């Protein structure tokens, strides 16, 4: 039957060869040729050995070469092509892309009917990931208008003039590394890559593209958003990484893990499209399993994941690491609080990441942070202990109050044991709720102010037994409920422990008289005042002599202090004074303040409240 001689090139696609042969015989296309040869269409397209052998024998082509250069459909989606196994979806079996430079080389300087038959389809062009010709550095192009399936000549004959003129050229600046590899492998050359050879050729191409996109672009860039130029650049970068070996791929994964970005609790946002592609996209196919396993192992060693977390299809059985973010989330603390606690403990996080994302051993975090999750803050502890913030800090400094958590970088936090240890000391003090009105008692804060000592000093005397008549005002064991016998306090805190002078501002708060009225009373001989320079601030300040102050407090009382003692408004005190007919001893210059003798109000109900302050 053959009346023409058409050579089957070593790198030519067999179905393209049949298209050329049909045109050489003047037939309309491949399927007319198969009809004349009495060969079924389906068997030819699927690479049936019997059909390919029959065609080769009739056309004079080498049978082994024809079988190697055709698509041999196997089970499922497997296709044997060029001696390698491909997946059908990653091959172009019906349409033809071409390199304009290669076709110009085939045709020569002049386009004629005969030279047009010299243009042929390369095998490598059928691989989806083959995008750039490694010889001419031109992008493979689709025909401006689609041609009939499997018909190479019918598809491209009309566009050969434009190809010769270079009108369809699309230049690429890339090195086409993957494409060079494909060309060598399909030509039967040795092109070993080492670890990357575990992947089929088409799977390797898809991996190079997707990993290259993650490497070259930001984490939010998806493969579908890339232009052909972007994909070609990504392919070069990805192939260079895979060809360098398994360690190079791990290094790239670590670089993606540690690159700047928003803090992440889960790995999806760090690896661009790679993670989701391997988990639920095309990368979930069995041929990508080695890459999925590599990424899974990398994630397990570089992420703080909770038990039960799905890691590329496998649930995590046991947590291995914590980050500041995961520890804060699990223990209900602020991230900065966790950072401070870990810094105080000297824990050093792994990986070159922002402080909140560094990895810490689960055991370390449980020891350092775990105890805090059951502890309470200073504010809550104040209410449980019955102390002010200043009193708390003083007691901590003196060693009377301990905290299990906190240090130089973190505020103290108190466990239940810390609270109980402090309060249980007070159980030995008897409860005396009803104390006769004339009897004056002090709480610890009042005694400390009166004698110019710290609350820690007074508390130490209470615990040491120097104040044996100490009681509690209620059934509660709070610090604020401790009551001290004034006579015992006077004996213990002698004048040598007292300060000689007090700041006028402190005195004003203590006895309920404004600083201006205190100065007026000093001029009238009731108090001794002195102006001096503050040693710390170097600012002028006014001091009140403590001896004259004690004598004043024992004899006189102000309107504000009466209101405080009797738990009423200042106006109500004035009404009660007027009703009792008690004369005011001294008024302030503006008439808003006054003092009266203690003895005059001691017998008047509603005015003879307790003198000590709580």
C-alpha positions in Angstrom: 0.0 0.0 0.0 2.7 2.6 0.8 3.4 4.9 -2.1 5.5 7.4 0.0 8.3 7.0 2.4 8.0 8.8 5.7 10.6 8.2 8.4 9.5 7.7 12.1 12.0 9.8 14.1 13.4 8.5 17.4 11.6 11.3 19.4 8.4 11.4 17.3 5.0 10.7 18.7 3.6 7.7 16.8 0.1 9.2 16.3 1.8 12.2 14.8 3.7 10.0 12.5 0.5 8.4 11.3 -0.9 11.9 10.7 2.1 12.8 8.5 1.8 9.5 6.6 -1.9 10.1 5.9 -1.2 13.6 4.5 1.6 12.1 2.4 -0.9 9.7 0.9 -3.3 12.5 0.3 -5.8 11.2 2.8 -7.8 13.5 5.0 -6.3 12.2 8.3 -5.3 9.5 10.6 -8.7 7.8 10.8 -9.0 7.5 7.0 -5.5 5.8 7.0 -6.6 3.3 9.7 -9.8 2.6 7.8 -7.7 1.8 4.7 -5.4 -0.4 6.8 -8.4 -2.2 8.4 -7.1 -1.3 11.9 -9.6 -0.3 14.6 -9.3 3.2 15.9 -9.6 2.4 19.6 -6.9 -0.1 19.6 -4.5 2.3 17.8 -5.2 5.2 20.2 -4.8 2.9 23.2 -1.5 1.3 22.0 -2.9 -2.2 21.5 0.2 -4.3 20.5 -1.6 -6.3 17.8 -2.8 -3.1 16.0 0.5 -1.2 16.3 2.4 -4.3 15.0 0.1 -4.5 12.0 0.4 -0.8 11.2 4.2 -0.9 11.5 4.5 -3.9 9.3 2.4 -2.3 6.5 4.1 1.1 6.7 7.6 -0.2 7.2 8.2 1.3 10.6 10.2 -0.4 13.4 7.7 -2.2 15.6 9.6 -1.7 18.9 10.1 2.0 18.3 6.4 2.4 17.3 5.3 0.7 20.5 7.7 2.8 22.6 6.5 6.0 21.0 2.8 5.4 21.3 0.4 5.7 24.2 -0.1 2.2 25.7 -3.2 2.3 27.8 -3.0 0.1 30.9 -5.2 -0.6 33.9 -7.1 2.4 35.3 -5.4 5.6 34.2 -1.9 4.2 33.7 -0.3 4.9 30.3 3.0 3.4 29.3 4.8 6.0 27.1 8.5 6.1 26.1 9.2 3.2 28.5 7.8 5.1 31.5 4.5 5.0 33.3 2.4 8.2 33.2 -1.1 9.1 34.4 -3.6 9.7 31.6 -4.6 13.1 33.1 -1.0 14.4 32.9 -0.6 13.7 29.2 -2.0 15.5 26.1 -3.1 12.6 23.9 -5.6 14.4 21.6 -4.2 17.9 21.1 -0.8 19.1 20.0 1.4 21.9 21.4 4.5 22.7 19.5 7.8 24.6 19.7 7.9 27.1 16.8 11.7 26.9 16.7 11.7 23.1 16.4 9.2 23.2 13.5 11.3 25.8 11.7 14.3 23.5 12.0 12.2 20.6 10.5 10.9 22.7 7.6 14.0 24.5 6.6 14.4 27.8 4.9 11.5 27.4 2.4 8.0 26.2 3.0 6.7 23.8 0.3 4.3 20.9 0.2 7.1 18.4 0.7 8.9 20.3 3.5 5.7 20.8 5.4 5.6 17.1 5.9 9.0 17.3 7.6 7.4 19.0 10.7 6.7 16.4 13.3 5.3 16.2 16.9 7.9 15.4 19.6 7.0 12.9 22.3 8.0 15.2 25.1 5.4 17.8 24.0 2.7 15.4 25.2 3.7 15.7 28.8 1.6 18.4 30.6 4.5 19.8 32.6 6.7 20.2 29.6 6.2 23.9 28.9 9.4 25.4 27.5 11.6 24.0 24.7 15.1 23.5 26.2 16.8 24.0 22.9 15.1 27.2 21.6 13.9 28.6 25.0 10.4 29.2 23.5 7.1 28.4 25.2 5.2 25.5 23.7 2.1 27.1 22.0 -1.4 25.9 21.2 -2.8 26.4 17.7 -4.6 29.7 17.3 -7.6 27.6 16.4 -8.2 24.1 17.7 -7.8 21.3 15.2 -9.3 17.8 15.0 -8.2 15.4 17.7 -5.1 13.3 17.0 -4.5 15.2 13.7 -1.1 16.9 13.9 -0.9 17.9 10.3 -4.4 19.1 9.9 -4.0 21.2 13.1 -0.8 23.0 12.2 -0.5 23.1 8.4 -2.5 26.3 8.2 -0.2 28.0 10.7 3.2 27.1 9.3 3.7 30.4 7.5 3.2 32.3 10.8 5.6 29.9 12.5 8.3 30.5 9.8 7.9 34.2 10.3 8.2 33.9 14.0 4.8 35.5 14.7 3.9 32.8 17.2 7.1 32.8 19.2 6.9 33.3 23.0 10.3 33.7 24.4 11.2 32.3 27.8 14.0 33.5 30.1 14.1 30.2 32.1 16.6 27.4 31.8 13.9 24.7 31.2 15.7 22.3 33.6 12.8 19.8 34.0 12.2 19.9 30.2 15.9 19.0 29.6 15.5 16.1 32.0 12.4 14.8 30.2 14.0 15.0 26.8 17.1 13.0 28.0 15.0 10.4 29.7 12.6 9.8 26.8 15.7 9.6 24.5 16.9 6.7 26.7 19.8 8.6 28.2 20.9 8.2 31.8 19.6 11.1 33.8 19.5 9.9 37.4 18.4 12.4 40.1 18.8 10.2 43.2 16.0 10.5 45.7 13.7 12.3 43.2 13.8 9.3 40.9 11.2 7.7 43.2 8.6 9.8 41.5 7.3 9.1 38.0 8.3 11.7 35.4 4.8 13.3 35.3 4.5 13.3 39.1 7.9 14.9 39.4 6.9 17.6 37.0 3.7 18.4 39.0 5.7 18.4 42.3 8.3 20.8 40.8 5.6 23.2 39.7 3.7 23.2 43.0 6.8 23.4 45.3 8.4 26.0 43.0 5.3 28.2 43.3 5.6 28.0 47.1 9.3 28.8 47.0 9.2 31.7 44.6 6.0 33.4 45.6 4.2 34.4 48.8 2.2 31.9 50.8 -1.1 33.2 49.4 -0.2 32.6 45.7 -2.2 29.7 44.3 -1.1 27.7 41.2 -4.2 28.8 39.3 -3.2 32.5 39.8 0.2 32.0 38.1 0.9 33.0 34.5 2.9 30.7 32.2 6.0 32.8 32.9 5.4 32.3 36.6 5.0 28.6 36.3 8.1 28.3 34.1 10.1 30.1 36.8 8.6 28.0 39.5 9.4 24.8 37.6 13.1 25.7 37.3 13.3 26.4 41.0 11.4 23.3 42.0 13.4 21.0 39.8 16.7 22.5 41.0 15.5 21.7 44.6 14.4 18.1 43.8 17.5 17.3 41.8 19.7 18.4 44.7 18.2 15.6 46.8 16.0 14.9 49.8 17.9 17.2 52.2 17.4 20.1 49.8 13.7 19.5 49.8 13.7 19.4 53.6 15.7 22.7 53.7 13.1 24.3 51.4 10.3 23.1 53.7 12.1 24.6 56.7 12.6 27.8 54.8 8.9 27.9 54.1 8.1 27.1 57.7 10.3 29.9 59.1 9.6 32.6 56.5 8.0 35.8 57.9 4.2 35.9 58.1 1.3 36.0 60.4 1.5 33.7 63.4 0.0 30.3 62.6 -1.4 27.6 64.8 -1.8 25.2 61.8 0.6 24.5 58.9 -1.8 25.2 56.0 -0.8 28.8 55.8 2.9 28.4 55.6 3.6 26.2 52.6 1.7 28.0 49.9 -0.4 25.6 47.8 1.7 22.5 48.7 -0.1 21.4 51.9 -3.6 21.4 50.7 -2.6 20.1 47.2 -1.0 17.0 48.9 -3.8 16.5 51.3 -6.9 16.8 49.2 -5.9 17.9 45.7 -4.2 16.1 42.8 -1.2 15.5 45.1 -3.2 13.0 47.2 -2.6 10.4 44.4 -0.5 7.4 45.4 2.5 8.4 43.3 3.0 11.5 45.5 3.1 9.4 48.7 6.9 9.9 49.3 6.5 13.7 49.2 3.4 13.6 51.5 5.3 11.4 53.9 8.3 13.8 53.9 6.1 16.8 54.5 4.2 15.0 57.3 7.4 14.1 59.1 8.6 17.7 58.7 5.3 19.1 60.1 5.5 16.7 63.1 9.0 17.9 63.9 8.3 21.7 63.4 4.8 22.4 64.5 3.0 22.5 67.9 0.0 20.4 67.1 -2.7 19.1 69.5 -3.6 15.5 69.8 -6.2 14.5 67.2 -5.0 17.0 64.6 -5.1 15.6 61.1 -1.6 15.7 59.6 -2.0 15.0 55.9 -4.6 12.3 56.5 -3.2 10.8 59.7 -4.4 12.0 63.2 -1.8 12.9 65.7 -1.8 10.6 68.7 0.2 12.6 71.2 1.4 16.2 71.4 5.1 16.6 71.0 5.7 20.3 71.1 4.0 23.5 72.4 4.4 27.0 71.1 3.6 30.1 73.0 0.4 30.4 71.0 -0.7 26.8 71.6 0.2 26.9 75.3 -1.7 30.2 75.7 -4.7 28.7 74.0 -4.6 25.5 75.9 -4.1 27.0 79.4 -6.2 30.1 78.9 -3.4 32.6 79.4 -2.2 35.7 77.4 0.6 34.9 75.0 2.9 37.5 76.5 2.2 35.9 79.9 3.4 32.6 78.6 6.5 34.2 77.0 7.4 35.8 80.4 7.0 32.6 82.3 9.2 30.6 79.8 11.8 33.3 79.9 11.9 33.3 83.7 12.4 29.5 83.6 15.3 29.9 81.1 13.4 27.8 78.5 14.8 28.3 75.0 12.5 27.9 72.0 13.5 26.0 68.9 13.5 27.2 65.3 14.2 30.6 63.8 10.7 31.9 64.3 8.9 34.8 66.0 8.9 34.4 69.8 5.3 33.4 69.9 5.8 30.5 67.4 9.0 28.9 68.7 8.8 25.3 69.8 9.1 24.1 73.4 9.0 20.5 74.8 5.6 19.6 76.1 7.2 18.5 79.4 8.9 21.9 79.8 5.6 23.8 79.1 3.6 21.7 81.5 6.1 22.3 84.3 6.4 26.0 83.7 3.0 27.0 82.4 0.8 24.2 83.5 0.8 25.2 87.1 -0.2 28.8 86.1 -3.4 27.8 84.5 -4.8 26.8 87.9 -3.3 29.8 89.7 -4.9 33.2 90.2 -3.7 36.7 89.4 -2.6 39.3 91.9 -5.9 41.1 91.6 -7.9 38.0 92.5 -5.4 37.1 95.2 -5.9 40.5 96.8 -9.6 39.7 97.4 -8.9 36.2 98.7 -6.2 37.4 101.1 -7.7 40.7 102.2 -4.7 42.9 101.3 -4.0 45.9 99.0 -1.6 45.7 96.2 1.0 47.6 98.2 0.6 45.4 101.2 0.9 42.3 99.0 4.2 43.5 97.5 5.5 44.3 101.0 4.5 40.9 102.4 6.1 39.2 99.4 9.3 41.1 99.8 9.4 40.2 103.5 8.8 36.5 102.7 5.5 36.2 104.6 3.6 35.7 101.3 4.9 33.3 98.7 3.8 32.7 95.1 4.4 29.6 93.0 4.5 31.3 89.7 6.1 34.5 88.4 9.4 36.2 88.6 11.5 39.0 87.1 9.5 39.1 83.8 6.1 37.9 85.0 3.8 39.1 87.7 3.2 36.7 90.6 0.4 34.2 90.4 -0.8 32.3 93.4 -1.8 28.7 93.6 -4.5 27.5 96.1 -1.7 26.2 98.3 -0.1 29.6 98.4 -3.4 31.2 99.5 -4.2 28.5 102.0 -0.7 28.6 103.6 -1.1 32.3 104.2 -4.6 32.3 105.6 -4.3 29.2 107.8 -1.8 31.1 110.0 -4.7 33.3 111.2 -6.9 30.4 112.4 -5.2 30.6 115.8 -6.5 34.1 116.5 -9.9 34.1 118.4 -12.9 35.9 116.9 -14.2 38.9 118.8 -17.0 40.5 116.9 -18.5 42.8 119.5 -15.9 45.1 121.0 -17.2 47.9 123.4 -17.3 51.3 121.7 -14.8 53.1 123.9 -12.3 50.4 123.4 -9.9 51.3 120.6 -8.4 48.6 118.4 -6.1 48.7 115.4 -5.9 46.7 112.3 -2.4 46.0 110.9 -2.5 48.9 108.4 -3.6 51.4 111.2 -0.8 50.3 113.5 1.7 50.5 110.7 0.7 54.1 109.9 0.6 55.1 113.6 4.0 53.8 114.4 5.7 54.5 111.1 6.6 50.9 110.3 5.7 48.6 107.5 2.8 46.2 107.6 5.4 43.4 107.3 6.9 44.6 110.6 3.5 44.6 112.4 2.6 41.2 110.8 5.9 39.8 111.9 5.2 40.8 115.5 1.7 39.3 115.3 3.1 35.9 114.1 5.9 35.9 116.6 3.6 36.2 119.5 4.7 39.6 120.6 1.1 40.7 120.4 -0.7 37.9 122.3 -4.1 39.5 122.4 -4.5 39.6 118.6 -8.0 38.7 117.4 -10.1 38.5 114.3 -13.0 40.8 113.7 -15.0 38.1 111.8 -15.0 34.4 111.1 -12.9 35.1 108.0 -9.1 34.7 108.2 -8.4 37.6 105.9 -5.4 39.8 106.6 -7.7 42.8 106.9 -9.7 41.1 109.7 -6.7 40.9 112.1 -7.1 43.2 115.1 -4.3 44.4 117.5 -4.6 45.5 121.1 -3.5 49.2 121.1 -1.7 48.8 124.5 0.3 45.9 123.3 1.1 47.8 120.1 2.4 50.8 122.1 4.7 48.5 124.1 6.1 46.6 121.1 6.5 49.5 118.7 8.3 51.9 121.0 9.2 55.4 120.0 12.5 54.3 118.7 10.8 52.5 115.9 8.6 55.4 115.0 9.4 58.1 112.5 9.8 61.6 114.0 8.1 63.3 111.1 5.4 62.4 108.6 4.5 63.9 105.2 1.6 66.4 105.5 -0.2 64.5 102.7 -0.2 61.3 104.7 -1.3 63.0 107.8 -4.1 64.7 105.9 -5.5 61.4 104.8 -5.0 59.8 108.2 -6.9 62.4 110.3 -9.3 63.9 107.7 -7.9 67.4 107.7 -6.8 69.2 104.5 -3.1 70.3 104.2 -4.1 74.0 104.2 -6.1 73.6 107.5 -3.2 71.7 109.0 -0.9 74.7 108.3 -3.5 77.0 109.9 -3.6 74.8 113.0 0.2 74.8 113.1 0.1 78.6 113.1 -2.4 78.4 116.0 0.0 76.2 118.0 -1.7 72.8 117.7 0.9 71.1 115.5 4.6 71.5 114.6 5.4 71.6 110.8 8.6 71.8 109.0 9.5 72.5 105.3 12.4 70.5 103.8 13.8 69.0 100.6 12.8 65.4 99.7 15.9 63.3 99.4 14.5 61.3 96.5 12.8 63.9 94.4 14.6 66.9 95.6 11.3 68.7 95.8 10.1 70.9 98.7 7.8 69.0 101.1 6.1 69.7 104.4 6.5 67.4 107.4 4.4 67.1 110.6 6.1 66.3 113.9 4.8 63.0 115.1 4.8 63.8 118.8 2.6 66.9 118.3 0.5 64.8 115.9 -0.1 62.1 118.5 -1.1 64.6 121.1 -3.5 66.3 118.6 -5.1 63.0 117.6 -5.7 62.0 121.2 -7.4 65.3 122.0 -9.2 66.5 118.9 -11.1 65.2 116.0 -12.2 66.7 112.6 -15.5 66.7 110.9 -14.3 64.4 108.1 -12.9 61.9 110.6 -16.2 61.9 112.5 -18.1 61.1 109.3 -15.7 58.3 108.6 -15.9 56.8 112.0 -19.7 56.9 112.1 -20.1 55.9 108.5 -22.3 58.9 107.6 -22.1 61.9 105.3 -20.3 65.1 106.5 -23.6 67.0 106.4 -25.2 64.5 108.8 -22.3 65.0 111.2 -23.0 68.7 111.2 -26.7 68.1 111.9 -25.9 65.9 114.9 -23.4 68.4 116.3 -26.0 71.1 116.0 -28.6 68.9 117.7 -26.3 68.1 120.6 -25.3 71.8 121.0 -21.6 71.0 120.9 -19.4 74.1 120.2 -16.8 74.0 117.5 -13.3 74.6 118.8 -11.6 75.8 115.6 -12.8 76.6 112.1 -10.7 76.7 108.9 -10.2 80.1 107.2 -12.8 79.2 104.5 -15.2 77.8 107.0 -15.5 74.4 105.5 -13.5 72.5 108.1 -13.4 72.4 111.9 -12.1 70.4 114.9 -13.8 69.6 118.2 -12.5 68.1 121.4 -12.8 64.3 121.6 -14.3 64.4 125.1 -17.2 66.5 124.1 -18.5 63.9 121.6 -17.6 60.7 123.5 -21.0 60.5 125.2 -23.1 61.5 122.2 -24.7 58.6 120.3 -24.1 58.9 116.6 -20.8 60.8 117.1 -18.8 58.5 119.4 -17.9 55.9 116.8 -14.7 54.0 116.8 -11.5 56.1 116.7 -9.4 53.5 114.8 -9.7 53.2 111.1 -10.1 50.0 109.2 
